[in-house]
Structures are given as structure tokens and as C-alpha cells.
Amino acid sequence: MEIRILRIAIYIQTSSTRRTAKIFSEFHPVSHTAIWKRIKKVERLKRNCLLLRRKRIGILKNRNLVAIDETVVKANKKRYFVYSAVDIERNELILMKVYTTRNWLVTKSFIKEVLKYCDNKPKFVIDKAPWLIQALKSLRLEYEHEGFREKKLG
């Protein structure tokens, strides 16, 4: 067991399975593939532990409807895009992040992060922003359009 932990520690220091295998082969012959498989196993265990922890403390929830919207904020003559996701049924803020750009790739990254706080794949409620539609389609997620802003009277 200590040998496996040592392999992982060396990998973390070198960030290379080949370098780790070369260093470790001074003590005990090992292939870089064996080290890679061990690292992947540890990553899976870590991810599973994180999901269990989130579920235990109540961060991970079964969500049905999640609203996503973004807005532009100007500060110091620069534009920033504030993305937010809200669980509609619980009226609970799931995630809010600020980006320096707005496109489908940034939006896709944000949605993936939102899904980390969901036990299931909820239906998303969005406005008709093309970057939101593209990102949700690329992730094969269900969505519906709804205007969030109040209509002007008169």
C-alpha cells in the first residue's frame, strides 16, 4: 500500500506518468501505464467521495427546474458577464460566476458546473440567448424559453 501511495506522490510532483515510472523503476520495475491506471482509479474514488460528501451535507439535490441567466456588468471600463443558476422550486441560488467573455463554450462550462450540484439532469429555463441554447443542445439537456425581464408598460 505504501508503494502505491509513493507512486501517486511522485506523480503529483512530476505531473508525468513516464517520469514517475522512470524514477520509481530505480526501486521497483513499473510501467507508466500501471501508474496511469492507478491515478485514474484514485481520481474515480476522489470523485465518488466528493459526490457522497455533497449528498450528505445537502448540496446535491434532486432538481426539476433550474433557471439560468446572465447579465453584463461594467467596471473600470471593462465588461464582465455574471452567470447565475437558480433552483426555481426552492428559490435557491445554485451557482453564480463571473466571466470576462460570453459565448457557448463559457456557458457550457458554467452549465457543467451547475450539474455538479444536481442529483439528476433538470429541465433548464432560459431566455432566447443563442449561446445558452447552443450549450444546452451540445450537452443534450432539456430546456424551455421564458422571458425573465418585466415588460415595459405604456
C-alpha positions in Angstrom: 0.0 0.0 0.0 2.8 2.4 0.8 4.4 1.8 -2.6 1.1 2.8 -4.3 0.9 6.0 -2.2 4.5 6.8 -3.0 3.8 6.4 -6.8 0.9 8.8 -6.6 3.0 11.3 -4.6 5.8 11.1 -7.2 3.3 11.6 -10.0 1.8 14.7 -8.2 5.4 16.1 -8.0 6.3 15.3 -11.6 2.9 15.5 -13.4 4.1 12.8 -15.8 3.4 9.1 -15.7 6.6 8.4 -17.7 8.8 10.4 -15.4 7.2 8.8 -12.4 7.8 5.3 -13.9 11.4 6.2 -14.6 12.0 7.5 -11.0 10.2 4.6 -9.4 12.0 2.0 -11.6 15.1 2.7 -9.6 13.5 0.9 -6.7 10.9 -1.4 -8.3 10.1 -2.0 -12.1 6.8 -0.4 -13.1 5.3 0.7 -16.4 3.9 4.2 -17.0 0.6 2.5 -17.9 0.3 0.9 -14.5 0.9 4.3 -12.9 -1.7 5.9 -15.2 -4.3 3.2 -14.3 -3.7 3.8 -10.5 -4.0 7.6 -10.9 -7.4 7.1 -12.8 -8.6 4.8 -10.0 -7.7 7.3 -7.3 -9.4 10.1 -9.3 -12.6 8.0 -9.5 -12.5 7.3 -5.8 -12.0 11.0 -5.1 -14.9 12.0 -7.3 -17.2 9.4 -5.7 -16.2 10.6 -2.2 -16.9 14.2 -3.2 -20.3 13.3 -4.5 -21.1 11.4 -1.3 -20.0 14.3 0.8 -22.1 16.7 -1.2 -25.1 14.5 -0.9 -24.6 14.1 2.9 -24.3 17.8 3.5 -27.3 18.6 1.3 -25.6 20.3 -1.6 -26.5 17.7 -4.1 -30.3 17.7 -4.6 -32.9 16.4 -7.0 -33.8 19.4 -9.0 -36.6 19.7 -11.6 -36.4 23.3 -12.9 -33.3 25.4 -13.0 -33.3 29.0 -14.4 -30.1 30.2 -16.0 -29.4 33.8 -17.0 -26.5 36.1 -17.4 -26.1 39.9 -17.3 -23.4 42.4 -18.2 -21.7 44.4 -15.6 -19.3 47.3 -16.4 -16.5 48.1 -14.0 -13.3 50.1 -14.7 -14.3 50.4 -18.4 -14.4 46.6 -18.7 -17.4 44.4 -19.3 -18.0 41.3 -17.1 -20.6 38.7 -17.6 -22.3 37.4 -14.4 -23.9 34.0 -14.9 -26.4 32.7 -12.3 -28.4 29.5 -11.8 -31.4 29.3 -9.5 -33.5 26.3 -8.5 -37.0 27.6 -9.3 -38.9 25.4 -7.0 -36.8 26.1 -3.9 -35.9 29.7 -4.9 -32.3 28.8 -4.1 -29.2 30.1 -5.8 -27.2 27.2 -7.0 -24.2 28.9 -8.6 -23.0 32.4 -9.6 -19.8 33.0 -11.6 -18.2 36.0 -13.3 -16.6 35.7 -16.7 -14.7 38.1 -19.0 -16.4 36.8 -22.1 -19.7 35.3 -23.1 -20.1 32.5 -25.7 -21.4 29.0 -25.9 -18.1 27.4 -24.6 -18.2 29.6 -21.4 -21.9 28.9 -21.0 -21.3 25.1 -21.4 -18.6 25.2 -18.8 -21.0 27.0 -16.4 -23.8 24.5 -17.0 -21.5 21.6 -16.4 -20.6 23.2 -13.0 -24.2 23.7 -12.2 -24.9 20.0 -12.9 -22.3 19.1 -10.2 -24.9 20.5 -7.7 -27.8 18.4 -9.1 -28.5 14.8 -8.4 -30.3 14.5 -11.7 -30.5 16.3 -15.0 -33.1 19.0 -14.5 -35.0 21.0 -17.1 -33.5 24.4 -17.7 -35.5 27.6 -18.1 -33.7 30.2 -20.2 -34.2 33.3 -22.3 -33.6 33.0 -26.1 -29.9 33.8 -25.9 -28.2 31.7 -28.7 -25.1 30.8 -26.5 -27.5 29.3 -23.9 -29.4 27.3 -26.5 -26.2 26.0 -28.1 -24.6 25.0 -24.8 -27.7 23.1 -23.6 -28.1 21.4 -27.0 -24.5 20.3 -27.0 -25.0 18.8 -23.5 -28.2 17.2 -24.7 -30.2 18.8 -21.9 -33.9 19.7 -21.8 -34.8 23.4 -21.8 -37.7 25.8 -22.4 -37.8 29.5 -23.2 -39.2 32.1 -20.8 -38.6 35.8 -20.6 -37.2 36.8 -17.2 -37.5 40.6 -17.5 -40.6 42.6 -16.8 -42.3 44.1 -19.9 -42.4 47.9 -20.0 -45.8 49.4 -19.6 -47.1 52.1 -21.8 
